[in-house]
Amino acid sequence: MNPDQGDEARPLVVAIEDCPSVEAGQCSPKNHARDAHILSSSFFFIFCAYGAAQNLESTVNTEGDLGTTSMGILYTSFTLFSVVASPVVRGLGTKRALVLSTTGYLLFIASNLKPSWYTMVPASLYLGFTASIIWVSQGTYLTSAARSHARDCHLHEGTVIGNFNGEFWGMFASTQVVGNLISFFLLGDGKEGENTNLLFTVFLGCMILGAALMCFLSKRDEKTESLPGHASVNNLLKSVIAPLLEIRIWLIIPLFAYSGLEQAFVWAEFTKHVVTPALGVSGVGGAMAVFGAADAICSVVAGRLTSGLTSVTRIVAGGAFLQTLVLLWLLFGYSLSSGILGTVYPLVMAAMWAAMWGVGDGVFNTQLNALLGMLFERDTEAVFAQLKLWQSGAIAVVFFLSPYISLQAMLIIMVAAIFVALFGFLYLTLHVERSSDEH
């Protein structure tokens, strides 16, 4: 059966009130939409703090490159622990795993109140472990809630998965706006030194609120597994190897990796080589706020437009096209203007590039997660673990390479990566369509 067959007859935007079985009480036993709202809100508070702190690490912890080194260690740890994240989440259950994983973010923010190699490095290592758990849990939990909501309310599963992911990633992207505005107001006017601890105290309060919200999530209907002795080794090997036995995973891995590259490009390269030379350090917060706003709006819209594989393909292709335009422009057409346009031109172009890149990032976030939810109904944790494994690995590579290669070299790598990723993804869609037609 074609994944999009009959989509035209179904509304793309499905309001909870429109559920045909609400009056019969079939949606009320478990309010799956409520869980999606709570999960999105919890991540909003946690990543308002973490996202803004991540943007500041290279500027507030400069002694011995403590900030950038800590971020590199963090994403290396994230990559390594993504291998074991799936059985850990399966053993704990998604709710317990989500609550436990907030402790890593709390510890990392707390370590910034007393930044040193003895506090930041252990906190970064531990956060890498808990980050691998939180993202596998998030993808698994949100997909489970969407499938349950679609089943209980007799709605189209692909549409509900798209809507839930659109809401989540829209709120997640808006953390770049809110978190950077908090940083701007507290650290503006040359107050970096005196207000840094105040800023991280505010961030710690946001973290505590987000962690508390996690406790109000419902337990999903899931089978937890004990992991004793050799069974844990077998489960670990299965979680790592089983997804790699499918051609679909290999076709989408380049897109996993590119989604990590494009995120790290903003944090490590775009702000350093494009925004700062044009607008100064004070302009970084504004550019990232524009990026976050475009990301948030696009995430919500893309989620609402998602109904099946065909819609995912079109949306991903559109986001890839926009980011390719930005990369090619920076590679061949970018230069700081002088004269009358010397002030206006960099401001306009930086804002436009940030907005276009944010649209692309919103597309990749919503559509990759929705795609995995649609294509892989079994071993959901293992598939989301693969996503975070390749994403975090690519991010770590960018952080470690950034000091040693030029912007032009990074742009060439990015252009090559996006073409390989798009080719693999388009071949995947043809493979799935052909398999569906045969059955």
Stockholm file with secondary structure:
# STOCKHOLM 1.0

chainA/1-439         MNPDQGDEARPLVVAIEDCPSVEAGQCSPKNHARDAHILSSSFFFIFCAYGAAQNLESTVNTEGDLGTTSMGILYTSFTLFSVVASPVVRGLGTKRALVLSTTGYLLFIASNLKPSWYTMVPASLYLGFTASIIWVSQGTYLTSAARSHARDCHLHEGTVIGNFNGEFWGMFASTQVVGNLISFFLLGDGKEGENTNLLFTVFLGCMILGAALMCFLSKRDEKTESLPGHASVNNLLKSVIAPLLEIRIWLIIPLFAYSGLEQAFVWAEFTKHVVTPALGVSGVGGAMAVFGAADAICSVVAGRLTSGLTSVTRIVAGGAFLQTLVLLWLLFGYSLSSGILGTVYPLVMAAMWAAMWGVGDGVFNTQLNALLGMLFERDTEAVFAQLKLWQSGAIAVVFFLSPYISLQAMLIIMVAAIFVALFGFLYLTLHVERSSDEH
#=GR chainA/1-439 SS CCTTTTGGGSCSSCCGGGCTTTTTTSSSSSCHHHHHHHHHHHHHHHHHHHHHHHHHHHHHCCGGGHHHHHHHHHHHHHHHHHHHHHHHHHHHCHHHHHHHHHHHHHHHHHHTTSCSHHHHHHHHHHHHHHHHHHHHHHHHHHHHHHHHHHHHHTCCHHHHHHHHHHHHHHHHHHHHHHHHHHHHHHHTTTCHHHHHHHHHHHHHHHHHHHHHHHTTSCCCSCCCCCCCHHHHHHHHHHHHHGGGGSHHHHHHHHHHHHHHHHHHIIIIIIIIIIIHHHHCTHHHHHHHHHHHHHHHHHHHHHHHHCCSHHHHHHHHHHHHHHHHHHHHHHHHTCCCCCTTHHHHHHHHHHHHHHHHHHHHHHHHHHHHHHHHHHHCCSSHHHHHHHHHHHHHHHHHHHHHHTTTSCHHHHHHHHHHHHHHHHHHHHHHHHHHHHHHHHC
#=GC SS_cons         CCTTTTGGGSCSSCCGGGCTTTTTTSSSSSCHHHHHHHHHHHHHHHHHHHHHHHHHHHHHCCGGGHHHHHHHHHHHHHHHHHHHHHHHHHHHCHHHHHHHHHHHHHHHHHHTTSCSHHHHHHHHHHHHHHHHHHHHHHHHHHHHHHHHHHHHHTCCHHHHHHHHHHHHHHHHHHHHHHHHHHHHHHHTTTCHHHHHHHHHHHHHHHHHHHHHHHTTSCCCSCCCCCCCHHHHHHHHHHHHHGGGGSHHHHHHHHHHHHHHHHHHIIIIIIIIIIIHHHHCTHHHHHHHHHHHHHHHHHHHHHHHHCCSHHHHHHHHHHHHHHHHHHHHHHHHTCCCCCTTHHHHHHHHHHHHHHHHHHHHHHHHHHHHHHHHHHHCCSSHHHHHHHHHHHHHHHHHHHHHHTTTSCHHHHHHHHHHHHHHHHHHHHHHHHHHHHHHHHC
//
